[in-house]
Amino acid sequence: MLFKKKIISAALGAIVSLGLVACGSDSDTTIGVGATTTGSGASGGSSGDGTGTTETGSSSNPARTIKVSYPVVDAIVNKGGGIYSQNGSVLVTDSEGDPVPDGTRVYFSVTDSILARGTISNGDSATGTTFTDAAPLLGDAVWDKDLEKWVGSAVFFDQAYVYRNSAFRFIEPGDHIFLKHADEQDKNRIISAGDGAISANTLAVTSVYDNDYPNTVYPADESTEYSVGASTLGAEIVGRDACGEDETCIVDDDDNRYKEVHGYSVTKNGIAEFSLVYPADIHTLRAGCKSGADSSRDLRFFPYGSAEVFLIASAGEHATTVVSSCFSSIAPWQFKSIPEEGDFSGGGIRFFLRDASGDDGGGNVRLAYTRISSKITPSPVPSITGTDADTNTGGMTVSVKFYNQSTESYDESDEGLTDGSGVANVLVTVEDEGDTAIDRKAEITFYAAADPDIKKVFTITRAAETQ
């Protein structure tokens, strides 16, 4: 306990120094996962509530595959009151590729914070109901492509933490352990309760691993990765279930009657619809988003880089999937600047980034820690007889520097992040005037989240000096 208090004191000091205590707080990877309790009930169980839900284990061809899919258009809905909802569906099929029976329950969970992670190497194991790692790492560890392993700060499981909502959160019963590069039925487990379930180097789980790790297929060469995840930011899954005649029902555009339920959804023609519901404010929006973000420099979530969102869906004993997700914003984004784009002599520029306005269905939320990139294009101006207008730029050199909140200094770089207020400060300087005998011109284009349609263009021109 004394050591845990020392960790809290040191971490809190780092947070205070960055001012976070005062303010509070897309390539997706799909992983097949084994059966566990992942929602409001155990996977494969029947509802027993008379709503038409089937017992998934009773089918001669039980659920074998789950595929999560999100619509491209109108996927995010502003629910009002600072809440967004991302609509999605899961397609559930059996081993022959046929849809599972109507009414099959699909259980959902969402995690948004990684408390610990690492790899299974010599001395580590997942066997029975015990997961062991001799050297776990804190959740902000990063994947080293050259070493092909996680690299970060060492921590014991019973001291691993995240800092959320002005409070420290340690590993608790009900949190998830995900395995990557392991058999499907072993890829997800739930941490159990009881004395000794969470110790320095071991975690007890609620269901037995079907295989022992390491093994001949997955040796102790650090190829099997794991992460311990928890739900801390207030997200939930809302699904659909059959609605009785004496109940208050919702009727969709296809005249289907249903009621909203939490933690699960039921299938029709092999498809179960759901919504990922999450807080949409400057403190949480775009948590876990890979596109245009840098989680290690997102100062809203400590340890920095620990905020990752995963959706877990399970049906039956063998059909479960874990999908990397995101607390997405609503398009089109609003990208504004002072001064406005156009002719520019150099100096400071302040950018303001928000998601869609109320008129476009959004919440007008400021987008914190979102990437803004730049591209400098020297443009030749044919003003001197005999010069090659296609190649001569006059030698004018322009530089762009983004303010880095972590270092509190301007970095000479072609990209940077908005700060915790959704603002990015940039300094543009003309380093070399070049050949003053000719006209010179350079265009600087700034993009939000590398989106070519969200941009601002500033033009620096220098006229030839008269002789």
C-alpha positions as CSV (number, residue, x, y, z in Angstrom):
1,M,0.0,0.0,0.0
2,L,2.9,2.4,0.8
3,F,4.4,1.8,-2.7
4,K,0.9,2.4,-4.3
5,K,0.8,5.8,-2.4
6,K,4.2,6.7,-3.7
7,I,3.0,6.0,-7.3
8,I,-0.1,8.2,-6.7
9,S,2.0,11.0,-5.3
10,A,4.5,11.0,-8.2
11,A,1.8,10.7,-10.8
12,L,-0.3,13.5,-9.3
13,G,2.8,15.7,-9.3
14,A,3.1,15.2,-13.0
15,I,-0.6,16.0,-13.6
16,V,-0.5,19.1,-11.4
17,S,2.5,20.4,-13.3
18,L,0.5,20.2,-16.6
19,G,-2.6,21.8,-15.1
20,L,-4.8,18.8,-15.5
21,V,-6.2,18.7,-12.0
22,A,-7.8,22.1,-12.4
23,C,-9.5,21.4,-15.7
24,G,-10.5,17.8,-14.9
25,S,-10.5,15.5,-17.1
26,D,-8.7,4.6,-38.9
27,S,-7.5,1.4,-39.1
28,D,-9.5,-0.8,-36.8
29,T,-8.2,-4.2,-35.7
30,T,-10.6,-7.1,-35.2
31,I,-9.6,-10.0,-33.0
32,G,-11.6,-13.2,-32.5
33,V,-12.2,-13.9,-28.9
34,G,-13.4,-16.8,-26.7
35,A,-16.6,-17.0,-24.7
36,T,-16.8,-15.0,-21.4
37,T,-19.3,-13.0,-19.6
38,T,-19.1,-9.7,-21.5
39,G,-22.4,-7.9,-20.9
40,S,-25.4,-8.1,-18.7
41,G,-25.3,-11.9,-18.6
42,A,-23.1,-14.8,-19.6
43,S,-22.5,-15.5,-23.3
44,G,-24.6,-18.3,-24.6
45,G,-27.3,-17.9,-21.9
46,S,-31.0,-17.6,-22.6
47,S,-33.0,-14.5,-21.6
48,G,-35.9,-16.4,-20.0
49,D,-37.9,-13.2,-20.1
50,G,-40.5,-14.1,-22.7
51,T,-39.3,-11.6,-25.3
52,G,-38.5,-14.1,-27.9
53,T,-34.8,-14.3,-27.2
54,T,-33.3,-17.7,-28.1
55,E,-30.8,-19.7,-26.2
56,T,-27.7,-19.5,-28.4
57,G,-26.3,-22.8,-27.2
58,S,-29.3,-24.8,-28.3
59,S,-28.8,-24.4,-32.1
60,S,-27.4,-27.3,-34.0
61,N,-25.2,-24.7,-35.7
62,P,-24.4,-22.2,-33.0
63,A,-22.9,-18.8,-33.5
64,R,-19.3,-19.0,-34.8
65,T,-18.4,-15.6,-36.4
66,I,-19.2,-12.0,-35.5
67,K,-18.5,-9.1,-37.7
68,V,-18.9,-5.5,-36.5
69,S,-19.8,-2.9,-39.1
70,Y,-20.5,0.9,-38.9
71,P,-22.3,2.9,-41.6
72,V,-20.2,5.5,-43.5
73,V,-23.0,8.1,-43.7
74,D,-25.0,9.4,-40.7
75,A,-23.2,7.0,-38.3
76,I,-23.0,9.5,-35.4
77,V,-26.1,11.0,-33.8
78,N,-26.2,14.0,-31.5
79,K,-28.5,12.8,-28.7
80,G,-28.4,16.2,-27.0
81,G,-27.2,17.1,-23.5
82,G,-23.6,16.4,-24.5
83,I,-24.2,12.8,-25.5
84,Y,-23.3,11.2,-28.9
85,S,-24.3,7.8,-30.2
86,Q,-22.5,5.8,-32.9
87,N,-24.8,3.4,-34.6
88,G,-23.5,0.0,-35.7
89,S,-24.5,-3.6,-36.5
90,V,-23.1,-7.0,-35.9
91,L,-23.5,-9.8,-38.4
92,V,-23.6,-13.2,-36.6
93,T,-23.3,-16.4,-38.6
94,D,-22.7,-20.1,-37.8
95,S,-19.9,-22.4,-39.0
96,E,-21.6,-22.8,-42.4
97,G,-22.0,-19.0,-43.0
98,D,-25.7,-19.0,-42.3
99,P,-27.4,-16.4,-40.0
100,V,-28.1,-17.5,-36.5
101,P,-31.7,-17.9,-35.4
102,D,-33.7,-14.7,-34.9
103,G,-33.6,-13.6,-31.3
104,T,-30.1,-14.7,-30.6
105,R,-28.6,-12.5,-27.9
106,V,-25.3,-10.7,-28.6
107,Y,-23.7,-9.3,-25.5
108,F,-21.6,-6.1,-25.6
109,S,-19.0,-4.4,-23.4
110,V,-16.9,-1.3,-24.0
111,T,-13.5,-0.5,-22.5
112,D,-11.8,2.8,-22.9
113,S,-8.7,2.7,-20.7
114,I,-5.6,0.4,-20.8
115,L,-4.2,-0.1,-17.3
116,A,-1.4,-2.7,-18.1
117,R,0.0,-4.5,-21.1
118,G,2.9,-6.6,-22.2
119,T,3.8,-9.9,-23.9
120,I,4.1,-13.5,-22.8
121,S,7.8,-14.5,-22.6
122,N,9.9,-16.8,-20.5
123,G,8.4,-17.0,-17.0
124,D,5.0,-15.8,-18.1
125,S,1.9,-17.9,-18.6
126,A,-1.9,-18.1,-19.1
127,T,-3.1,-21.4,-17.7
128,G,-6.2,-22.5,-15.8
129,T,-7.7,-19.4,-14.4
130,T,-4.5,-17.6,-13.8
131,F,-2.6,-15.1,-15.9
132,T,1.0,-14.4,-15.0
133,D,3.5,-11.8,-16.2
134,A,6.8,-11.4,-14.4
135,A,7.3,-7.9,-15.9
136,P,4.0,-6.1,-16.8
137,L,4.1,-2.6,-18.2
138,L,1.9,0.4,-17.5
139,G,-1.0,1.0,-20.0
140,D,0.9,3.9,-21.8
141,A,3.5,1.4,-23.2
142,V,4.1,1.8,-26.9
143,W,4.7,-0.9,-29.5
144,D,8.3,-0.9,-30.8
145,K,8.2,-2.0,-34.4
146,D,12.0,-2.8,-34.5
147,L,12.0,-4.8,-31.2
148,E,8.5,-6.2,-31.9
149,K,7.4,-5.8,-28.3
150,W,5.8,-3.3,-25.9
151,V,8.2,-0.8,-24.4
152,G,7.3,1.3,-21.3
153,S,7.3,1.7,-17.6
154,A,7.4,-1.4,-15.4
155,V,4.5,-1.8,-12.9
156,F,2.9,-4.6,-10.8
157,F,-0.7,-5.5,-11.6
158,D,-1.9,-4.5,-8.2
159,Q,-0.4,-1.0,-8.7
160,A,-1.3,-0.5,-12.4
161,Y,-3.5,2.6,-12.8
162,V,-5.1,5.2,-14.9
163,Y,-6.1,8.7,-13.7
164,R,-9.7,9.5,-14.7
165,N,-12.3,12.0,-13.4
166,S,-9.7,13.4,-10.9
167,A,-9.3,10.0,-9.3
168,F,-6.9,7.1,-9.6
169,R,-8.4,3.9,-11.0
170,F,-6.6,0.5,-10.4
171,I,-7.3,-2.9,-11.9
172,E,-10.6,-4.2,-10.6
173,P,-12.8,-7.4,-10.9
174,G,-14.8,-7.2,-14.1
175,D,-12.0,-5.7,-16.1
176,H,-10.9,-7.4,-19.3
177,I,-7.7,-9.2,-20.5
178,F,-7.3,-9.3,-24.2
179,L,-4.8,-11.7,-25.9
180,K,-3.5,-11.1,-29.4
181,H,-1.9,-14.0,-31.3
182,A,-3.7,-16.7,-29.3
183,D,-6.5,-19.2,-30.1
184,E,-9.9,-17.6,-30.5
185,Q,-11.5,-19.2,-27.5
186,D,-8.7,-17.7,-25.2
187,K,-8.5,-14.2,-26.4
188,N,-10.7,-12.5,-23.9
189,R,-11.1,-13.1,-20.2
190,I,-12.7,-11.3,-17.2
191,I,-10.8,-10.6,-14.0
192,S,-12.5,-12.3,-11.1
193,A,-13.3,-11.1,-7.6
194,G,-12.0,-12.5,-4.3
195,D,-8.9,-12.3,-2.2
196,G,-5.7,-12.6,-4.1
197,A,-7.4,-12.3,-7.5
198,I,-5.2,-9.3,-8.3
199,S,-1.6,-9.5,-7.1
200,A,1.8,-8.1,-8.2
201,N,2.3,-10.5,-11.1
202,T,-0.9,-12.6,-11.4
203,L,-4.5,-12.0,-12.3
204,A,-7.3,-14.5,-11.7
205,V,-9.9,-14.8,-14.4
206,T,-13.5,-16.0,-14.3
207,S,-13.2,-18.9,-16.8
208,V,-10.5,-21.4,-17.6
209,Y,-8.1,-20.8,-20.6
210,D,-8.7,-23.6,-23.0
211,N,-5.0,-23.8,-23.8
212,D,-1.9,-23.2,-21.8
213,Y,0.4,-20.4,-22.9
214,P,3.1,-20.4,-23.9
215,N,2.9,-23.6,-26.0
216,T,4.4,-25.0,-29.2
217,V,2.2,-22.9,-31.4
218,Y,2.6,-19.7,-29.4
219,P,6.0,-20.0,-27.8
220,A,7.5,-17.7,-25.2
221,D,9.0,-15.4,-27.8
222,E,6.8,-12.3,-26.9
223,S,4.6,-12.8,-29.9
224,T,1.5,-13.2,-27.8
225,E,0.5,-9.7,-26.6
226,Y,-2.0,-8.8,-23.9
227,S,-3.8,-5.7,-22.6
228,V,-5.8,-5.1,-19.4
229,G,-8.7,-2.8,-20.2
230,A,-11.4,-1.0,-18.2
231,S,-14.4,1.2,-18.8
232,T,-13.9,4.6,-17.0
233,L,-15.2,7.4,-19.3
234,G,-18.9,6.7,-19.1
235,A,-19.7,5.0,-22.4
236,E,-22.3,2.3,-22.7
237,I,-23.9,0.0,-25.3
238,V,-27.6,0.3,-26.1
239,G,-29.2,-2.6,-28.1
240,R,-32.6,-3.8,-29.3
241,D,-34.9,-6.5,-28.0
242,A,-38.3,-7.7,-29.0
243,C,-41.1,-5.5,-27.6
244,G,-44.3,-7.0,-26.2
245,E,-47.8,-5.6,-27.0
246,D,-48.2,-4.3,-23.4
247,E,-44.9,-2.5,-23.5
248,T,-43.9,1.0,-24.7
249,C,-42.3,0.3,-28.0
250,I,-40.2,2.1,-30.6
251,V,-41.1,1.6,-34.3
252,D,-38.4,2.1,-36.9
253,D,-38.7,3.1,-40.6
254,D,-39.4,-0.6,-41.5
255,D,-42.3,-0.8,-39.0
256,N,-40.2,-3.1,-36.7
257,R,-41.2,-2.8,-33.0
258,Y,-38.5,-2.9,-30.4
259,K,-37.4,-1.7,-27.1
260,E,-34.0,-0.3,-26.1
261,V,-31.9,-2.5,-23.7
262,H,-28.5,-2.1,-22.2
263,G,-25.5,-4.4,-22.7
264,Y,-27.0,-6.7,-25.3
265,S,-29.0,-6.8,-28.6
266,V,-30.9,-9.6,-30.4
267,T,-30.6,-10.7,-34.0
268,K,-33.0,-10.6,-36.9
269,N,-31.8,-12.4,-40.0
270,G,-28.4,-12.7,-38.4
271,I,-28.1,-8.9,-37.7
272,A,-28.1,-7.2,-34.3
273,E,-28.2,-3.4,-34.2
274,F,-26.6,-1.4,-31.4
275,S,-25.4,2.0,-30.4
276,L,-22.2,3.0,-28.7
277,V,-23.3,5.9,-26.5
278,Y,-20.6,8.2,-25.0
279,P,-20.1,11.7,-23.5
280,A,-19.3,14.3,-26.2
281,D,-17.4,17.1,-24.6
282,I,-14.0,18.6,-24.9
283,H,-12.7,16.2,-22.1
284,T,-13.7,12.9,-23.9
285,L,-14.6,13.4,-27.6
286,R,-12.2,11.6,-30.0
287,A,-10.8,9.4,-27.2
288,G,-9.2,6.4,-28.9
289,C,-9.4,7.9,-32.4
290,K,-6.3,7.0,-34.4
291,S,-6.9,9.3,-37.4
292,G,-5.4,12.7,-36.8
293,A,-4.6,12.1,-33.2
294,D,-1.5,11.3,-31.1
295,S,-2.6,9.5,-28.0
296,S,0.8,9.8,-26.3
297,R,0.5,13.6,-26.5
298,D,-3.2,13.7,-25.4
299,L,-2.9,15.3,-22.0
300,R,-6.5,14.6,-21.1
301,F,-5.8,11.0,-20.1
302,F,-3.1,10.0,-17.7
303,P,-0.9,8.1,-18.2
304,Y,-0.6,9.7,-21.6
305,G,-1.4,7.1,-24.3
306,S,-3.6,5.0,-22.0
307,A,-6.9,5.9,-23.6
308,E,-7.9,3.3,-26.1
309,V,-11.5,2.3,-26.9
310,F,-12.4,-1.4,-27.6
311,L,-15.9,-2.8,-28.3
312,I,-16.4,-6.4,-27.3
313,A,-19.3,-8.5,-28.8
314,S,-20.0,-12.1,-27.8
315,A,-22.7,-14.7,-28.8
316,G,-22.4,-18.3,-27.7
317,E,-19.2,-20.2,-26.7
318,H,-17.1,-19.5,-29.8
319,A,-18.2,-16.2,-31.4
320,T,-16.7,-13.2,-29.9
321,T,-14.8,-10.3,-31.4
322,V,-12.9,-7.3,-30.0
323,V,-12.8,-4.2,-32.3
324,S,-10.7,-1.1,-31.8
325,S,-13.2,1.8,-31.7
326,C,-13.4,5.6,-31.0
327,F,-15.5,8.3,-29.4
328,S,-16.0,9.9,-32.8
329,S,-17.0,13.5,-33.6
330,I,-19.6,14.7,-36.1
331,A,-18.7,16.0,-39.5
332,P,-18.3,18.5,-41.1
333,W,-15.6,20.0,-38.8
334,Q,-15.3,23.8,-38.3
335,F,-11.8,25.0,-39.0
336,K,-11.2,28.7,-38.3
337,S,-8.1,30.9,-38.0
338,I,-6.9,34.3,-36.8
339,P,-5.9,35.9,-39.1
340,E,-8.1,34.5,-41.9
341,E,-6.6,32.6,-44.7
342,G,-5.3,34.5,-47.7
343,D,-2.4,36.9,-48.2
344,F,0.0,36.7,-45.3
345,S,3.4,38.3,-44.5
346,G,4.4,35.8,-41.7
347,G,4.1,35.7,-38.0
348,G,1.6,33.9,-35.7
349,I,-1.5,32.1,-36.6
350,R,-4.1,30.7,-34.2
351,F,-6.3,27.8,-35.4
352,F,-9.6,26.8,-33.8
353,L,-11.1,23.4,-34.4
354,R,-14.6,22.2,-33.6
355,D,-16.9,19.4,-34.8
356,A,-20.1,20.1,-36.6
357,S,-22.3,23.0,-35.6
358,G,-25.8,22.6,-34.4
359,D,-27.2,23.4,-37.8
360,D,-25.2,20.4,-39.2
361,G,-26.4,18.1,-36.4
362,G,-23.3,18.4,-34.3
363,G,-22.6,19.7,-30.8
364,N,-20.1,22.4,-31.7
365,V,-17.6,20.6,-29.5
366,R,-14.0,21.9,-29.4
367,L,-11.6,19.2,-30.6
368,A,-8.7,18.8,-28.2
369,Y,-5.4,17.2,-29.1
370,T,-6.2,16.7,-32.8
371,R,-3.5,16.9,-35.4
372,I,-3.1,19.8,-37.8
373,S,-0.6,19.3,-40.5
374,S,1.0,21.7,-43.0
375,K,2.5,21.7,-46.5
376,I,4.7,24.5,-48.0
377,T,4.5,24.9,-51.7
378,P,7.0,27.3,-53.3
379,S,5.4,28.9,-56.3
380,P,7.5,30.4,-59.2
381,V,6.5,33.8,-60.5
382,P,7.6,34.6,-64.1
383,S,8.8,38.2,-63.8
384,I,12.4,38.1,-65.0
385,T,13.2,37.6,-68.7
386,G,15.1,34.4,-69.2
387,T,14.2,32.6,-66.0
388,D,12.5,29.3,-66.0
389,A,9.1,30.0,-64.5
390,D,8.5,26.2,-63.9
391,T,11.4,25.8,-61.6
392,N,12.7,29.1,-60.3
393,T,11.2,29.9,-56.8
394,G,13.7,32.7,-56.0
395,G,15.2,30.8,-53.2
396,M,12.8,32.1,-50.5
397,T,12.7,29.7,-47.5
398,V,9.7,29.5,-45.2
399,S,9.4,27.6,-42.0
400,V,6.5,26.5,-39.8
401,K,6.7,25.9,-36.1
402,F,3.8,24.4,-34.0
403,Y,3.5,25.1,-30.3
404,N,4.0,21.9,-28.3
405,Q,2.1,22.0,-25.0
406,S,4.1,19.1,-23.6
407,T,7.4,21.0,-23.9
408,E,5.9,24.5,-23.8
409,S,8.0,25.5,-26.8
410,Y,7.6,25.9,-30.6
411,D,8.8,22.8,-32.6
412,E,9.9,23.2,-36.2
413,S,7.7,20.6,-37.7
414,D,5.1,20.1,-40.5
415,E,2.4,19.1,-37.9
416,G,1.2,19.7,-34.4
417,L,-1.8,19.2,-32.1
418,T,-4.5,21.4,-30.9
419,D,-4.3,22.0,-27.1
420,G,-6.8,21.1,-24.4
421,S,-9.0,24.0,-25.6
422,G,-9.1,22.9,-29.3
423,V,-6.6,25.7,-30.2
424,A,-3.3,25.3,-32.1
425,N,-0.7,28.1,-32.2
426,V,1.6,28.3,-35.2
427,L,4.6,30.5,-36.0
428,V,5.5,31.1,-39.7
429,T,8.8,32.8,-40.5
430,V,10.6,33.7,-43.7
431,E,14.1,32.3,-43.0
432,D,15.6,33.5,-46.3
433,E,14.3,36.1,-48.6
434,G,16.1,34.5,-51.6
435,D,16.7,36.2,-54.9
436,T,15.3,39.7,-54.3
437,A,15.7,40.5,-58.0
438,I,12.6,38.5,-58.8
439,D,9.1,38.0,-57.5
440,R,8.8,35.2,-55.0
441,K,5.7,33.3,-53.6
442,A,5.0,30.5,-51.2
443,E,1.7,28.8,-50.2
444,I,1.2,27.2,-46.9
445,T,-1.7,24.8,-46.6
446,F,-2.9,23.7,-43.2
447,Y,-5.0,20.5,-42.9
448,A,-7.1,19.3,-40.0
449,A,-6.5,15.6,-39.3
450,A,-4.9,15.2,-42.7
451,D,-8.3,15.6,-44.4
452,P,-7.8,17.3,-47.8
453,D,-11.2,18.9,-47.6
454,I,-10.6,20.7,-44.2
455,K,-7.9,23.2,-45.0
456,K,-6.7,26.8,-44.8
457,V,-4.3,28.3,-47.3
458,F,-2.0,31.2,-46.6
459,T,0.1,32.9,-49.3
460,I,3.3,34.8,-48.7
461,T,4.6,36.9,-51.6
462,R,7.6,39.1,-52.1
463,A,7.9,41.5,-54.9
464,A,11.1,42.0,-56.8
465,E,13.1,44.9,-55.5
466,T,13.6,47.7,-58.1
467,Q,17.2,48.3,-59.1
